[in-house]
Amino acid sequence: MFKRSVESILQEALHISPAVLLTGARQIGKSTLCLSLKREYRVFDDLTQREAAKNDPQGYIASLPKPVTIDEIQKVPEVLDGIKLDIDNHRVNGNFLLTGSANVLDMKKAKETLAGRIIEIPMYPLSQKEIHHKPAENIIDILFTEGVEGLRCDKKSVTELLEAVLKGGYPEILKIDTPRGRSLWFNAYISTYVERDIRDVGELRDISAFIRFYNIIAPRSCGLVNKSDLANEANLSEATASNYLSMLEMIYQIALLKPYVSNISKRFIKSPKLFMTDSGLFCHLLGIASVDDLMQSKHKGDIIETFVYSELAKHIGYSQTQPSMYHYRTNDKKEIDFIIEKSDAIFAIEVKSSLSIKKEAFKHIEDFQKKSDKRVVGIVLYAGSDIVPFCDGNHKRFAVPLSLFF
């Protein structure tokens, strides 16, 4: 079993709050982690538990031994009223650990019910640090406390890098050795879990239209969101396309990365950027089953960028620093893949799949550094082996191996 980076955060939250909600996609290890905590455990995948909770939410919650973990809370949001009443009558920190594969707090009623009583903690698929048994090593915290100079990068071959990208972070996939086996698992994941969770979070009249939409947006990972174009391609109304995007966000299958906006330019592209949240599932939806397929794919750059996005999101989510992440693009086509900002410090990150880097790779970062009044460190991630400085007298810039995530 993998030691999870989120475990210490979860333990601290249970110590200071009466209720904690651990959220994330299905099959990423939430239940495994919660079961390891040796608490009373109930799961709403169990029909009997679900019916009892729906029939008498307050009585059901009152009858549970405490502290208790309630798994798949989004299936019976009615129990939130019972949890609120119990907390108000017997406020004991750590009494309720809730998990959900859909973000129950995005439901308006839930926000109102548990305001001031709950801490929400996101959990992600396995990071490469977790897979390589370094769960406490957070590259975001290292960057903001020690700088690029504090990073340590293990040497990885291109094949090793691409194999990691191809598999992604779902724990079960790491147990499967064959391309056909991975394909079977991902197909089952979509039909069993994605479709089921979508029905949990909203009214869905046409599952076929939704799955068609899901397959249409997959090749658009790393692209700007244009709801009108998506609606036209999927033969849906724009309102329906927008609803489907929101639902996919709620079950953690996609993420919409906001644009970076500041006073350094008035010509920003203001659309969010869409990312699939797992590079392995992304590869599957594109029909990429092997490293050779990935090497030859026209989507190779987007797949590696999606992998980097997912790794950065995990490190930011688990960091003590808690910076914000954006994308940057202007009307005159100056683009930086990721802007990571905390107070007056910024890391501007570009992603390349090449084995070597030239100064030209930093041109948009250089332009950004000159315009910004903040401390901007430029990073180009690449498939090479060494951290190489490209600094000048005023600004820091580095080529950094993709293996920093491992």
GUVOTI-720809 format. One record per atom (N, C-alpha, C): x negated, y, z. Coordinates in steps of 0.05 Angstrom, whole numbers, padded with zeros to 5 digits, always signed. Layout:
! GUVOTI-720809
XYZ...
This chain:
! GUVOTI-720809
-00017-00024+00000+00000+00000+00000-00018+00025+00000-00010+00045-00015-00025+00070-00017-00018+00088+00006-00039+00100+00018-00035+00121+00038-00025+00146+00023-00004+00158+00033+00008+00181+00018+00000+00208+00031-00006+00227+00014-00014+00253+00022+00007+00267+00039+00033+00261+00033+00055+00275+00046+00060+00265+00075+00048+00243+00082+00054+00231+00108+00049+00250+00132+00026+00263+00132+00020+00280+00155+00038+00305+00155+00046+00314+00131+00064+00337+00130+00091+00328+00141+00100+00304+00134+00126+00294+00143+00126+00291+00174+00105+00281+00184+00103+00277+00213+00104+00304+00228+00091+00324+00217+00091+00351+00229+00119+00363+00228+00132+00360+00205+00159+00371+00202+00179+00358+00222+00177+00331+00226+00194+00317+00245+00189+00327+00273+00165+00336+00278+00158+00346+00305+00171+00373+00311+00176+00389+00290+00186+00416+00295+00214+00422+00286+00227+00402+00273+00254+00407+00263+00273+00384+00269+00299+00389+00275+00317+00367+00281+00324+00350+00256+00321+00362+00233+00327+00347+00208+00306+00353+00187+00297+00332+00173+00278+00335+00151+00289+00321+00127+00288+00334+00104+00296+00321+00079+00272+00316+00061+00267+00291+00056+00245+00282+00038+00257+00277+00011+00250+00293-00009+00263+00291-00035+00242+00283-00056+00252+00272-00078+00235+00264-00100+00249+00243-00118+00238+00238-00140+00249+00219-00159+00251+00191-00148+00268+00175-00160+00270+00147-00152+00244+00132-00157+00239+00112-00140+00217+00093-00144+00189+00106-00141+00187+00128-00125+00161+00139-00121+00149+00132-00094+00165+00117-00078+00154+00108-00052+00166+00121-00027+00188+00136-00030+00200+00149-00007+00209+00129+00014+00224+00108+00005+00234+00088+00024+00211+00073+00037+00191+00066+00022+00168+00052+00033+00155+00068+00055+00151+00094+00050+00139+00111+00070+00157+00113+00095+00183+00117+00091+00201+00120+00113+00203+00095+00130+00203+00072+00117+00204+00046+00132+00179+00042+00149+00157+00054+00140+00132+00050+00155+00132+00066+00181+00151+00084+00184+00152+00101+00208+00166+00088+00232+00177+00064+00228+00189+00048+00249+00212+00063+00263+00230+00074+00247+00254+00087+00257+00279+00070+00250+00301+00076+00264+00327+00064+00255+00331+00073+00226+00342+00054+00210+00343+00059+00181+00370+00052+00169+00382+00070+00154+00407+00065+00140+00403+00074+00111+00415+00059+00092+00413+00067+00064+00440+00067+00051+00447+00089+00037+00473+00091+00024+00475+00077-00003+00454+00062-00011+00458+00043-00032+00475+00020-00023+00476+00016+00003+00492-00005+00016+00521+00004+00016+00538-00011+00002+00566-00003-00001+00581+00000+00025+00575-00019+00044+00589-00018+00070+00581+00008+00085+00555+00014+00086+00547+00039+00099+00559+00063+00086+00559+00063+00059+00570+00086+00044+00599+00090+00050+00615+00069+00050+00644+00071+00054+00650+00080+00083+00635+00069+00102+00639+00077+00130+00633+00107+00134+00612+00117+00121+00604+00145+00124+00624+00163+00111+00635+00155+00088+00654+00172+00074+00681+00172+00089+00688+00150+00101+00714+00148+00115+00715+00165+00140+00693+00166+00155+00692+00181+00180+00664+00192+00184+00656+00214+00170+00629+00224+00170+00619+00231+00199+00635+00245+00214+00627+00253+00241+00624+00229+00259+00643+00211+00258+00642+00187+00275+00618+00169+00267+00613+00167+00241+00591+00151+00232+00564+00162+00242+00560+00188+00240+00535+00200+00249+00532+00197+00279+00554+00202+00294+00553+00200+00323+00546+00172+00333+00554+00152+00317+00549+00124+00325+00521+00114+00320+00506+00129+00304+00479+00119+00296+00459+00122+00319+00442+00101+00323+00420+00105+00342+00401+00126+00331+00389+00141+00348+00371+00163+00340+00343+00157+00352+00322+00165+00339+00321+00178+00313+00327+00159+00290+00338+00170+00268+00347+00153+00246+00338+00164+00219+00333+00146+00201+00328+00153+00173+00353+00145+00157+00363+00164+00141+00386+00159+00124+00376+00162+00095+00375+00140+00080+00364+00140+00053+00386+00144+00032+00379+00159+00011+00398+00165-00011+00422+00181-00002+00416+00203+00013+00436+00220+00025+00454+00233+00005+00445+00236-00021+00461+00250-00041+00486+00234-00048+00487+00208-00041+00510+00191-00047+00534+00197-00029+00528+00208-00005+00550+00214+00014+00544+00241+00026+00546+00263+00011+00540+00290+00022+00559+00297+00044+00582+00283+00046+00602+00289+00067+00589+00286+00095+00569+00270+00098+00558+00266+00125+00542+00290+00135+00537+00309+00117+00522+00333+00126+00537+00348+00148+00563+00348+00146+00579+00361+00168+00575+00347+00194+00574+00320+00193+00570+00305+00218+00542+00310+00229+00522+00312+00211+00495+00317+00220+00493+00345+00233+00506+00365+00220+00506+00392+00232+00518+00392+00260+00541+00378+00263+00554+00377+00289+00536+00364+00310+00523+00342+00302+00506+00328+00321+00482+00345+00329+00470+00359+00310+00448+00377+00316+00456+00399+00334+00479+00411+00329+00489+00433+00345+00495+00425+00374+00504+00400+00377+00511+00389+00404+00487+00377+00418+00468+00366+00403+00445+00352+00415+00420+00358+00398+00410+00382+00400+00387+00389+00382+00362+00376+00392+00354+00355+00378+00330+00340+00384+00312+00339+00359+00289+00350+00360+00271+00350+00337+00265+00321+00328+00266+00317+00302+00260+00291+00291+00282+00271+00290+00306+00278+00299+00328+00259+00301+00337+00249+00273+00336+00266+00253+00346+00259+00226+00325+00262+00205+00318+00240+00193+00301+00240+00169+00319+00231+00145+00324+00249+00127+00341+00244+00104+00323+00242+00079+00331+00224+00061+00317+00222+00035+00337+00224+00013+00328+00234-00010+00346+00236-00033+00331+00236-00059+00341+00222-00079+00329+00222-00105+00343+00243-00123+00362+00258-00111+00372+00282-00124+00371+00303-00102+00367+00328-00110+00363+00349-00090+00389+00357-00078+00397+00345-00056+00422+00350-00043+00424+00379-00034+00401+00392-00028+00402+00420-00019+00408+00439-00042+00407+00430-00067+00415+00447-00089+00446+00448-00091+00459+00431-00076+00488+00433-00075+00496+00454-00055+00512+00474-00064+00517+00498-00048+00527+00491-00019+00545+00472-00017+00556+00465+00009+00534+00455+00028+00515+00440+00018+00494+00430+00035+00476+00452+00046+00470+00472+00029+00454+00494+00038+00468+00509+00061+00494+00513+00058+00509+00528+00078+00510+00511+00104+00514+00485+00101+00518+00468+00124+00493+00466+00142+00470+00462+00130+00446+00456+00145+00426+00479+00147+00435+00503+00140+00417+00526+00141+00406+00530+00170+00380+00532+00171+00367+00536+00197+00363+00511+00213+00371+00488+00202+00370+00463+00217+00352+00442+00203+00342+00448+00179+00329+00427+00163+00304+00438+00149+00284+00422+00146+00260+00428+00130+00261+00408+00106+00257+00419+00083+00256+00403+00058+00227+00399+00050+00220+00374+00045+00193+00367+00036+00194+00352+00010+00181+00362-00011+00181+00347-00036+00160+00325-00035+00167+00302-00047+00148+00280-00051+00146+00274-00081+00123+00268-00090+00118+00264-00118+00109+00235-00124+00109+00227-00149+00095+00202-00156+00066+00203-00147+00054+00180-00146+00026+00179-00137+00007+00198-00152-00009+00213-00137-00030+00228-00149-00054+00210-00154-00072+00219-00171-00097+00203-00175-00113+00202-00149-00113+00223-00132-00127+00221-00107-00115+00199-00089-00089+00196-00089-00076+00175-00073-00083+00148-00085-00082+00145-00111-00089+00120-00124-00118+00112-00118-00135+00131-00116-00164+00126-00111-00171+00129-00081-00150+00128-00064-00153+00126-00035-00167+00151-00023-00159+00174-00033-00169+00200-00022-00146+00218-00017-00126+00209-00001-00101+00225+00001-00104+00252+00015-00126+00255+00031-00129+00280+00045-00145+00301+00029-00155+00293+00006-00171+00311-00011-00153+00328-00029-00150+00354-00023-00132+00371-00038-00148+00392-00054-00147+00390-00080-00164+00407-00096-00155+00437-00095-00129+00441-00090-00119+00469-00088-00131+00482-00063-00130+00468-00041-00142+00480-00017-00172+00484-00020-00185+00466-00034-00214+00469-00038-00220+00494-00056-00204+00497-00077-00208+00520-00094-00204+00546-00079-00184+00548-00063-00179+00574-00050-00196+00579-00025-00209+00558-00014-00227+00562+00009-00256+00562+00001-00264+00545-00018-00292+00542-00025-00298+00550-00054-00277+00553-00070-00282+00559-00098-00289+00534-00115-00294+00538-00140-00301+00516-00158-00326+00502-00148-00343+00517-00135-00368+00505-00124-00363+00483-00104-00340+00482-00092-00333+00462-00072-00322+00436-00084-00316+00436-00110-00304+00413-00122-00325+00391-00126-00316+00366-00124-00333+00343-00130-00318+00326-00151-00332+00320-00173-00319+00306-00195-00333+00279-00200-00318+00257-00196-00329+00231-00203-00331+00229-00233-00351+00214-00242-00353+00211-00271-00334+00189-00281-00318+00196-00301-00299+00178-00313-00302+00178-00343-00300+00155-00355-00301+00154-00385-00275+00164-00396-00275+00171-00422-00250+00180-00435-00229+00158-00433-00237+00133-00437-00218+00111-00435-00205+00110-00407-00221+00113-00386-00209+00113-00359-00190+00136-00355-00197+00160-00365-00179+00183-00363-00153+00178-00377-00154+00168-00401-00130+00164-00417-00113+00141-00406-00126+00121-00395-00110+00099-00382-00094+00110-00359-00106+00128-00343-00091+00140-00321-00068+00158-00331-00073+00172-00352-00052+00189-00364-00029+00171-00374-00036+00149-00387-00017+00131-00399+00001+00118-00377-00010+00112-00354+00005+00098-00333+00021+00117-00317+00011+00141-00312+00026+00160-00295+00024+00152-00265+00044+00160-00250+00043+00157-00221+00064+00140-00207+00081+00127-00222+00101+00110-00209+00087+00085-00198+00090+00079-00172+00075+00057-00159+00079+00030-00173+00103+00024-00182+00108-00002-00194+00093-00006-00220+00090+00016-00235+00076+00014-00261+00047+00006-00257+00035+00013-00234+00007+00006-00229+00003-00023-00225+00025-00038-00220+00023-00067-00216+00026-00082-00242+00033-00068-00263+00039-00081-00289+00015-00078-00308+00005-00100-00319-00019-00100-00335-00015-00098-00365+00010-00103-00375+00014-00104-00403+00031-00081-00413+00026-00072-00438+00043-00051-00450+00072-00058-00451+00078-00084-00458+00106-00092-00460+00119-00091-00432+00104-00100-00412+00115-00099-00385+00121-00071-00376+00103-00052-00382+00108-00024-00375+00132-00013-00390+00135-00021-00415+00158-00012-00431+00184-00022-00419+00184-00047-00412+00208-00059-00400+00215-00045-00374+00195-00038-00357+00200-00025-00332+00211+00003-00336+00199+00018-00355+00209+00046-00360+00237+00045-00371+00243+00027-00389+00270+00025-00400+00290+00020-00378+00283+00001-00360+00301-00005-00338+00304+00019-00319+00282+00034-00315+00282+00058-00298+00302+00078-00308+00302+00083-00335+00320+00103-00347+00349+00093-00344+00354+00068-00352+00382+00059-00352+00393+00054-00324+00375+00046-00305+00385+00039-00278+00386+00063-00260+00364+00080-00261+00362+00101-00241+00369+00128-00251+00358+00136-00275+00364+00162-00285+00393+00166-00290+00406+00146-00304+00434+00148-00309+00451+00148-00284+00443+00132-00264+00458+00130-00239+00456+00157-00224+00432+00168-00222+00428+00192-00206+00442+00216-00220+00443+00217-00246+00457+00238-00260+00487+00238-00252+00498+00214-00250+00526+00213-00241+00530+00222-00212+00509+00219-00196+00511+00227-00168+00512+00258-00165+00498+00272-00183+00494+00301-00179+00515+00318-00193+00530+00306-00212+00549+00323-00226+00568+00306-00244+00588+00319-00253+00608+00306-00270+00595+00301-00298+00595+00277-00307+00582+00270-00332+00602+00254-00349+00613+00266-00369+00634+00253-00385+00624+00236-00407+00600+00242-00417+00589+00228-00440+00560+00220-00435+00556+00196-00425+00528+00188-00418+00511+00185-00443+00524+00177-00466+00509+00174-00491+00497+00201-00500+00514+00222-00497+00504+00249-00505+00482+00258-00486+00484+00251-00461+00463+00259-00442+00436+00245-00449+00438+00218-00454+00413+00203-00460+00401+00213-00486+00418+00220-00506+00408+00232-00531+00393+00258-00525+00405+00275-00508+00392+00300-00500+00365+00295-00486+00365+00275-00468+00341+00268-00453+00318+00260-00472+00325+00245-00493+00304+00237-00512+00296+00260-00530+00314+00279-00534+00307+00302-00551+00287+00321-00537+00291+00325-00510+00274+00343-00496+00246+00332-00491+00243+00305-00491+00218+00293-00483+00195+00303-00500+00197+00304-00527+00174+00313-00543+00169+00343-00539+00186+00357-00525+00183+00386-00520+00168+00392-00495+00158+00372-00480+00143+00378-00456+00119+00395-00464+00114+00416-00448+00094+00437-00452+00104+00459-00471+00129+00457-00480+00140+00478-00497+00158+00497-00482+00162+00521-00494+00180+00540-00482+00209+00531-00485+00225+00537-00466+00253+00528-00466+00270+00548-00483+00283+00537-00503+00302+00552-00520+00328+00536-00519+00346+00544-00502+00371+00529-00498+00388+00528-00523+00388+00549-00538+00403+00549-00563+00393+00528-00583+00367+00526-00586+00355+00506-00604+00361+00478-00593+00358+00474-00567+00364+00448-00556+00392+00439-00560+00411+00458-00556+00439+00452-00560+00445+00445-00589+00434+00460-00608+00438+00454-00636+00428+00427-00644+00404+00420-00635+00392+00394-00642+00407+00371-00630+00418+00375-00606+00432+00353-00592+00462+00354-00599+00471+00373-00615+00499+00376-00622+00516+00379-00597+00507+00398-00580+00522+00404-00555+00526+00434-00554+00545+00442-00536+00547+00471-00531+00523+00479-00514+00517+00505-00516+00494+00515-00500+00499+00512-00470+00524+00515-00462+00530+00511-00433+00525+00483-00424+00532+00463-00442+00527+00435-00435+00497+00429-00434+00482+00440-00453+00453+00436-00454+00440+00448-00428+00450+00471-00420+00439+00484-00396+00446+00467-00372+00470+00456-00371+00478+00439-00348+00461+00414-00347+00456+00402-00370+00439+00378-00371+00411+00383-00361+00400+00406-00369+00373+00414-00359+00373+00417-00328+00393+00430-00318+00395+00433-00289+00397+00406-00275+00413+00388-00286+00416+00361-00274+00390+00346-00275+00375+00348-00296+00349+00334-00298+00329+00345-00278+00331+00371-00274+00314+00383-00253+00322+00372-00225+00348+00370-00220+00357+00361-00194+00349+00332-00188+00344+00316-00208+00335+00288-00203+00305+00285-00210+00292+00308-00212+00262+00308-00213+00250+00295-00238+00265+00296-00260+00254+00285-00285+00241+00306-00302+00248+00331-00299+00235+00353-00312+00230+00375-00292+00212+00393-00300+00207+00418-00285+00205+00441-00304+00215+00463-00296+00214+00488-00312+00195+00507-00298+00172+00512-00312+00151+00529-00300+00156+00558-00309+00158+00576-00289+00164+00604-00295+00140+00618-00308+00146+00639-00323+00124+00655-00335+00111+00673-00315+00086+00679-00319+00072+00698-00302+00078+00726-00312+00087+00743-00294+00094+00771-00302+00080+00790-00282+00066+00809-00293+00053+00830-00276+00051+00855-00292+00038+00875-00282+00036+00901-00295+00013+00902-00316+00000+00879-00322-00022+00881-00340-00013+00880-00369+00012+00874-00374+00022+00874-00402+00052+00875-00401+00064+00889-00421+00093+00890-00423+00103+00872-00445+00085+00855-00455+00093+00839-00478+00092+00809-00471+00102+00803-00448+00102+00775-00439+00125+00760-00453+00120+00734-00458+00142+00715-00464+00155+00708-00437+00181+00712-00435+00194+00709-00409+00208+00682-00406+00206+00665-00425+00220+00639-00423+00203+00620-00406+00217+00602-00391+00202+00582-00376+00190+00561-00395+00171+00546-00384+00159+00524-00400+00169+00498-00388+00176+00480-00405+00187+00454-00396+00166+00433-00394+00166+00418-00372+00148+00395-00369+00163+00370-00360+00156+00348-00372+00164+00323-00360+00147+00319-00335+00157+00306-00315+00143+00306-00289+00124+00282-00286+00124+00264-00305+00106+00241-00303+00095+00235-00331+00069+00234-00334+00057+00230-00360+00062+00201-00370+00065+00182-00352+00070+00155-00361+00097+00152-00373+00118+00163-00360+00145+00163-00372+00146+00179-00397+00132+00201-00398+00130+00217-00422+00119+00201-00445+00097+00187-00441+00085+00170-00462+00106+00149-00471+00120+00137-00452+00140+00116-00460+00161+00128-00478+00171+00152-00471+00193+00164-00487+00183+00172-00515+00156+00176-00518+00144+00182-00544+00136+00156-00559+00140+00133-00547+00133+00108-00560+00103+00102-00559+00088+00114-00540+00059+00110-00538+00054+00089-00517+00043+00066-00525+00040+00043-00507+00012+00036-00501-00008+00048-00514-00036+00040-00510-00054+00065-00511-00079+00062-00502-00098+00084-00504-00103+00091-00533-00104+00071-00551-00107+00077-00580-00084+00094-00590-00059+00086-00583-00036+00102-00591-00039+00131-00581-00048+00134-00557-00051+00161-00545-00072+00177-00560-00095+00164-00566-00117+00177-00580-00108+00188-00607-00090+00173-00620-00082+00180-00647-00057+00197-00648-00044+00201-00626-00018+00215-00626-00021+00245-00630-00003+00256-00646-00003+00286-00650+00005+00300-00624+00016+00285-00605+00024+00296-00579+00002+00294-00558-00022+00285-00565-00043+00280-00545-00048+00304-00527-00050+00327-00539-00056+00351-00523-00034+00357-00503-00009+00355-00512+00014+00360-00494+00016+00339-00472+00009+00314-00478+00010+00293-00458-00011+00298-00436-00035+00306-00444-00056+00312-00424-00049+00336-00408-00037+00356-00421-00028+00380-00406-00006+00373-00386+00012+00355-00394+00034+00346-00377+00021+00331-00352+00001+00314-00357-00013+00301-00336-00025+00321-00316-00038+00342-00327-00051+00362-00310-00029+00377-00294-00007+00384-00308+00015+00397-00293+00024+00381-00269+00029+00355-00274+00039+00338-00252+00019+00336-00230-00007+00334-00236-00027+00333-00215-00029+00359-00200-00029+00381-00214-00029+00407-00200-00005+00411-00182+00019+00403-00192+00043+00405-00176+00041+00389-00150+00030+00365-00152+00026+00349-00128+00008+00362-00108-00015+00372-00117-00034+00385-00099-00023+00410-00087-00009+00426-00103+00003+00451-00093+00025+00444-00072+00041+00424-00079+00063+00416-00060+00053+00406-00034+00029+00393-00033+00018+00382-00008-00003+00400+00004-00008+00423-00007-00030+00440+00002-00022+00457+00027-00042+00465+00042-00038+00485+00063-00037+00513+00051-00050+00517+00029-00051+00543+00016-00024+00552+00005-00009+00533-00007+00017+00538-00019+00018+00562-00038+00001+00562-00059+00003+00583-00079+00026+00578-00098+00030+00598-00116+00051+00595-00137+00037+00588-00163+00052+00574-00180+00041+00566-00207+00060+00577-00228+00047+00587-00250+00062+00599-00272+00048+00590-00298+00061+00596-00321+00047+00596-00346+00045+00624-00356+00027+00629-00375+00022+00656-00386+00022+00655-00416+00039+00672-00428+00039+00674-00457+00049+00702-00465+00036+00714-00484+00045+00741-00493+00055+00739-00522+00068+00760-00531+00079+00761-00558+00057+00759-00579+00033+00768-00573+00011+00766-00592-00005+00740-00589+00008+00720-00577-00002+00693-00576-00027+00689-00559-00030+00705-00539-00050+00700-00518-00037+00682-00497-00049+00658-00493-00036+00638-00477-00056+00626-00457-00047+00622-00433-00063+00607-00413-00043+00586-00401-00052+00561-00400-00034+00540-00392-00023+00543-00364-00040+00550-00345-00031+00552-00317-00045+00575-00303-00028+00591-00289-00037+00612-00271-00030+00603-00243-00050+00600-00225-00045+00593-00198-00053+00616-00180-00033+00628-00166-00037+00653-00152-00030+00652-00123-00047+00664-00106-00042+00667-00078-00053+00694-00070-00036+00712-00061-00045+00739-00054-00060+00752-00077-00085+00760-00072-00100+00773-00093-00120+00755-00108-00116+00729-00104-00134+00709-00117-00119+00693-00138-00131+00690-00161-00118+00675-00184-00138+00656-00196-00129+00632-00202-00143+00613-00219-00128+00610-00245-00141+00617-00267-00129+00615-00293-00140+00590-00306-00123+00571-00313-00131+00544-00321-00122+00538-00349-00141+00531-00366-00135+00520-00393-00141+00490-00394-00127+00475-00410-00131+00446-00412-00140+00439-00440-00162+00425-00442-00172+00415-00468-00178+00385-00465-00175+00371-00487-00181+00342-00487-00208+00335-00498-00224+00355-00505-00250+00350-00518-00271+00343-00497-00293+00331-00507-00315+00323-00490-00335+00346-00484-00333+00367-00500-00351+00390-00497-00335+00416-00499-00346+00437-00488-00332+00463-00488-00351+00485-00498-00340+00502-00514-00354+00526-00523-00342+00551-00510-00358+00573-00511-00349+00598-00499-00322+00607-00510-00316+00600-00535-00291+00608-00548-00267+00598-00532-00270+00576-00518-00247+00564-00503-00237+00582-00481-00254+00602-00473-00247+00620-00451-00235+00647-00461-00230+00650-00487-00225+00677-00497-00199+00689-00485-00178+00673-00481-00154+00685-00469-00157+00689-00439-00173+00672-00427-00179+00676-00398-00195+00702-00395-00215+00706-00412-00231+00731-00411-00214+00756-00413-00195+00755-00433-00177+00778-00437-00160+00783-00411-00150+00761-00400-00134+00763-00375-00151+00775-00352-00176+00765-00349-00193+00775-00328-00198+00805-00330-00202+00815-00355-00207+00843-00359-00183+00860-00352-00159+00850-00357-00134+00865-00352-00125+00864-00323-00131+00843-00309-00120+00839-00282-00136+00855-00262-00123+00865-00242-00137+00878-00220-00141+00859-00196-00136+00834-00200-00140+00813-00180-00166+00798-00186-00174+00782-00166-00197+00765-00170-00189+00740-00185-00197+00738-00210-00190+00717-00228-00214+00699-00234-00211+00673-00227-00231+00654-00235-00220+00637-00258-00235+00635-00279-00226+00620-00303-00236+00591-00302-00219+00573-00309-00226+00544-00310-00216+00533-00336-00233+00519-00351-00224+00502-00373-00229+00473-00366-00208+00458-00363-00210+00429-00358-00216+00415-00384-00235+00396-00382-00243+00381-00407-00251+00353-00399-00256+00336-00420-00261+00308-00415-00290+00301-00410-00307+00321-00406-00335+00317-00401-00341+00308-00372-00366+00309-00364-00375+00297-00339-00384+00318-00318-00391+00342-00326-00404+00361-00308-00389+00387-00306-00391+00400-00282-00381+00427-00279-00402+00446-00291-00395+00462-00310-00414+00479-00324-00405+00508-00322-00421+00526-00312-00413+00555-00310-00415+00569-00337-00395+00586-00342-00395+00604-00365-00390+00633-00355-00403+00639-00333-00398+00665-00320-00412+00688-00334-00402+00712-00329-00417+00736-00337-00421+00752-00312-00430+00777-00315-00437+00793-00291-00413+00799-00274-00389+00800-00285-00366+00809-00270-00346+00787-00263-00346+00765-00279-00325+00746-00275-00336+00717-00275-00323+00700-00259-00330+00672-00258-00313+00656-00277-00327+00639-00292-00313+00620-00310-00328+00594-00310-00313+00571-00310-00326+00545-00309-00311+00525-00327-00327+00508-00340-00316+00483-00351-00316+00462-00329-00293+00449-00324-00291+00430-00302-00280+00404-00313-00292+00381-00306-00282+00356-00316-00253+00349-00306-00238+00337-00323-00211+00327-00315-00213+00307-00292-00237+00296-00289-00240+00276-00268-00240+00288-00240-00237+00315-00238-00234+00327-00211-00209+00317-00197-00189+00307-00213-00165+00297-00200-00168+00269-00188-00191+00255-00194-00193+00227-00187-00208+00224-00160
